[in-house]
Amino acid sequence: MKTLSALAASAVLCGCAAVNSLGGGYAKAYEGPELKDAEVAILYTPKPVGNPMAFVAKVDEQVVGDDMLRGYPMVTKVLPGDHRIYVKCNMNTHYAFTTLALRFQPGHYYELSCVNTGTGKASMTITDRGTENTLPK
């Protein structure tokens, strides 16, 4: 009986470790083994309290975050190249959704953020933290 309880507890803990929650975690948006950070592009979505927050929902057609069980990753790793990023912006009182198609470079860190335009809509910015360049939309 103790063995069964220990196995059940292990299964619960393993299941929880895969959940990103709203505050963190990471997602690998590519097939195959884990690659070194220098071989992938890293999308980072900080969660500033009281400000609009960006959540990566999909990379191309692969779901990496949701409102149900998975939560949203704070870090999303993608292969270099062209990708379509689907982002949900939490604007405190409402949500906005945007899609960006960009080319990502290996070894670069990109910070995604949402900006309230004051018109009830959100604008998305992505900054390459290696160069401090804001990427075109």
C-alpha positions as CSV (number, residue, x, y, z in Angstrom):
1,M,0.0,0.0,0.0
2,K,2.9,2.4,0.8
3,T,4.4,1.6,-2.6
4,L,1.2,2.4,-4.3
5,S,0.9,5.7,-2.4
6,A,4.5,6.7,-3.3
7,L,3.9,5.9,-7.0
8,A,0.7,8.0,-7.0
9,A,2.5,10.9,-5.3
10,S,5.3,10.6,-7.9
11,A,2.8,10.7,-10.7
12,V,1.1,13.8,-9.3
13,L,4.5,15.6,-8.9
14,C,5.6,14.7,-12.4
15,G,2.3,16.0,-13.8
16,C,2.7,19.3,-11.9
17,A,6.2,19.8,-13.2
18,A,5.0,19.9,-16.8
19,V,2.5,22.7,-16.0
20,N,3.9,26.2,-16.8
21,S,1.3,28.2,-14.8
22,L,0.9,31.9,-15.3
23,G,4.2,32.7,-13.6
24,G,6.9,30.6,-15.3
25,G,8.1,27.5,-16.8
26,Y,9.4,27.0,-20.3
27,A,8.3,25.3,-23.5
28,K,10.4,23.7,-26.3
29,A,8.6,24.6,-29.6
30,Y,10.4,22.1,-31.7
31,E,10.7,18.3,-32.1
32,G,13.7,16.3,-31.1
33,P,16.2,16.5,-28.3
34,E,16.9,19.5,-26.2
35,L,19.4,21.9,-27.9
36,K,21.9,24.3,-26.3
37,D,20.8,27.8,-25.9
38,A,23.3,28.9,-28.5
39,E,21.5,26.7,-31.1
40,V,18.0,28.1,-30.5
41,A,16.2,31.4,-30.2
42,I,14.7,32.1,-26.8
43,L,11.5,34.1,-26.4
44,Y,11.2,35.6,-22.9
45,T,7.9,37.0,-21.6
46,P,8.3,38.8,-18.3
47,K,5.2,39.1,-16.1
48,P,5.3,42.7,-14.7
49,V,2.7,43.2,-12.0
50,G,0.1,45.8,-13.0
51,N,1.2,46.2,-16.6
52,P,0.0,44.5,-19.7
53,M,1.4,41.0,-19.9
54,A,2.3,38.9,-23.0
55,F,1.7,35.2,-23.1
56,V,3.0,33.0,-26.0
57,A,0.1,30.7,-27.0
58,K,1.4,29.1,-30.2
59,V,4.6,28.9,-32.3
60,D,3.6,28.2,-35.8
61,E,0.8,25.7,-35.2
62,Q,2.2,24.1,-32.0
63,V,0.4,25.1,-28.8
64,V,2.8,26.0,-26.1
65,G,0.4,27.8,-23.6
66,D,-3.2,27.9,-22.8
67,D,-5.7,29.0,-20.1
68,M,-6.7,25.5,-19.1
69,L,-4.1,23.0,-17.7
70,R,-0.9,23.9,-19.4
71,G,-0.6,27.6,-18.4
72,Y,1.8,29.9,-20.3
73,P,5.6,29.6,-20.4
74,M,7.8,32.4,-19.4
75,V,10.5,31.1,-21.8
76,T,9.8,29.5,-25.2
77,K,12.7,28.0,-27.1
78,V,12.3,27.9,-30.9
79,L,14.6,26.8,-33.8
80,P,16.3,29.6,-35.8
81,G,14.4,30.8,-38.8
82,D,11.0,32.1,-39.7
83,H,8.1,31.5,-37.3
84,R,4.6,32.7,-36.7
85,I,4.1,33.6,-33.0
86,Y,0.6,33.8,-31.5
87,V,0.5,36.0,-28.5
88,K,-2.3,36.8,-25.9
89,C,-2.0,40.1,-24.2
90,N,-3.6,40.5,-20.8
91,M,-4.6,44.1,-20.6
92,N,-5.9,43.8,-17.0
93,T,-9.6,44.4,-17.9
94,H,-9.6,42.6,-21.3
95,Y,-7.5,40.5,-23.6
96,A,-6.1,41.2,-27.0
97,F,-4.6,38.6,-29.4
98,T,-2.0,39.3,-32.0
99,T,0.1,37.2,-34.4
100,L,3.7,38.1,-35.5
101,A,5.7,36.5,-38.3
102,L,9.4,37.0,-37.7
103,R,12.9,35.5,-38.4
104,F,14.7,34.5,-35.2
105,Q,18.5,34.1,-34.9
106,P,20.3,31.3,-33.0
107,G,21.7,32.3,-29.6
108,H,19.5,35.4,-29.4
109,Y,17.2,36.3,-26.5
110,Y,13.9,38.1,-27.5
111,E,11.7,39.9,-25.0
112,L,8.0,40.0,-25.9
113,S,5.8,42.7,-24.3
114,C,2.4,44.1,-24.8
115,V,1.6,47.8,-24.7
116,N,-1.8,49.3,-24.1
117,T,-2.5,51.7,-27.0
118,G,-5.2,53.5,-25.1
119,T,-7.8,52.6,-27.7
120,G,-8.8,49.3,-26.1
121,K,-6.3,47.5,-28.3
122,A,-2.8,46.1,-27.6
123,S,0.4,46.5,-29.5
124,M,3.1,43.9,-29.4
125,T,6.8,44.6,-29.3
126,I,9.7,42.2,-29.5
127,T,13.2,43.4,-28.6
128,D,16.3,41.4,-29.4
129,R,18.1,41.8,-26.0
130,G,21.5,41.1,-27.7
131,T,21.3,44.1,-30.0
132,E,18.5,46.1,-28.2
133,N,16.8,46.4,-31.6
134,T,13.0,46.3,-31.7
135,L,12.0,43.9,-34.4
136,P,9.6,45.0,-37.2
137,K,6.1,43.8,-37.0
